[in-house]
Structure formats: C-alpha cells, structure tokens
C-alpha cells in the first residue's frame, strides 16, 4: 500500500525559518534508511503559505486566494510518499523520524493513497485503461 506522510506546518515553517544543519543531517540519514528499505517513493519540503495560492470553487466559479493562510494546524510543510505493507509499518517508520520541528512539538499525519481497485465498479475498464496510460506517460517523461 502507498501512504502519504504529511509533515504539518508550524509557526517557524510558516515564517520561512530553514531547518538547521543538524536537522538536515538527521533527516538525510532517515531518508537514506527509507530508500535502502525500498519504502520512499518521493519526498519534498514545501515553501510557506505566504508563497502559496488556493483556488476556491463555488459551482463553476473559481476564486484565487493568495497566502499566507492563517490556520497553521491546517497547513503542510512537507511530505513523503511511501510504499509500505501496512499502516502499522508506516507508523513504525514515522516513530523513527527525527522530530520535524527539532526541539518543540511537531506533528506528522499518515494517509493511505487510493489505488485503482478502491474505486469499485464506477472505475470502468475504459477509465482504468486511461489511468494506466497516463501513469505510463508520466513514467516515460522522467
């Protein structure tokens, strides 16, 4: 199963405070463990919401909202995409992760990624073929 591991934003990350060399070193070692174990598929840090945009939909109308966004508990500072055998395995990996905020409180959320089979009969053979074709095109562009 694939999971998205979401590192929650905080006041420091939203202020654009960059991680220390110590934190970058610790996170680099953790990422090496993930890669060696065949768990990590992708992972990135995100700029603060002051550089972000949101698009809000109301019917067919789309409205663009400029950051920053005030509620940091709702924001994401970074993410990984992992391939694991279970949610329990993902939890065990996250427990080994350096605290993303360093010394104070940090929070990481784990969410399972939908697979094609999760969508049931509504995901017709034609839609499955389209999805497979798109994924192949993405892979070929790498």
N, C-alpha and C positions, 0 to 999 in steps of 0.2 A: 504494500500500500504506500501511496505517496502522502506526505503531510507537508503543510506549510507551517514553519515555525516562525512566529511573529514576535519581534522584539519591540516592546512598547516604548513609545517616546516618553520623555520626561522634560522637566524644565531646562536641564543642561543641553539635551539634544536639540530641543526647540530653539535654544539660544545660539545654536551653531557651535557649541563647545566640542572640539575634536577630542577623540579618545587619546589617552596618554600612550607613550611608547610602551609602557608596561602592559596596558590593556591590549594594545595591538599585538604585542608579542604573545600574550596569553591566548588571545582569540585565534591568532595564526596557528599556534600549537593545537588548539582544539579543532580547527578546520582541517589540519593535517590528519588528525585522528579520524575525523569523519570521512575524508577522502580515502584514506587507507582501508577503512572498513567498508567502503562502497556505499556509504549512506548519503553523502552530499551530492545533490544534482545541481544545485545553484545556491548562491547566497550573495546578498548585497546590502550595503547600508544606504540609507536614504537621506537626502538633504532635508532641512527643517521645513515645516509647512509654510514658512514665510516665502518660500520659493515655489509653492505649490498652487495648483488650481483645483477647484471642484466644479463639476458640471451637475447641476440640479435639473431634473426633469419634472415637468408638470404637463401631463398629456403629451402633446407633440412639441411643446416648447422646451428649449434647453437654455438655462441661465448659467453663466460662468461666474464663479465666486473666487476672488483672489484670497490667498492666505495672507497672514497667518490665521490659523484656526485656534480658537481659544481653549477648547477642552482637550488637554494633553492626554488624558486617560484613553481617549478615543483614537489617538494617532499612532502611527507606526514609524519606528526609527530604522528598521532593517528587517531582513527576512532570510530564511533558508528554505530551500525545497529539498526534502529528504525522501529517500526510498527506504522504508523500514518494514519489518514483518508484522508489526502490531503497534497500537497506540502505546502499549506498555513499554516497548523498546524505545519509542520516541521520547517518552517521559524519562527513561533512564539516561538517554543521551543528554537531554536538557539539564538534568540534575548535575551532570559533569561539566556543564558550560560555565565559563567564568561569568560572574555577575556582570551583566552588560552595563550597569551604572557604576561599576567599580566598588566603592565603599558603602554607598547607601542602598536603598531598596530599588530593585529592578523587577520587571515582570516580563515573562515570555509566555505566549499563547501557542497552542498546538492545534491545528485544524486539519482534518482529513480532506484530501483533494478528491473530488468526484472522478470516477472512472466511467468509461462509456456504459458499462453494464449497469451502473447505478441508476440510469435514466429510464430503464424499462422499455416497454413496447413503444412508447412515444418516440424513442430514438430509433427510427426506422432503418432498414438496411441501407437506404439511399443516404440518410444522414450519417450513418456510420462510415460509409464509403467516403463521403465528403470530409469527415473529420480525419480519417486515416490519410487522405490525400493532402490535406492541409498540414498535418504533422510531418509528413514526408517532405513537403516543400520547405517547412521550417528547418528540418534537419539538413537538407541539401544546401541551404543558404549559409550554414555555419562554416 
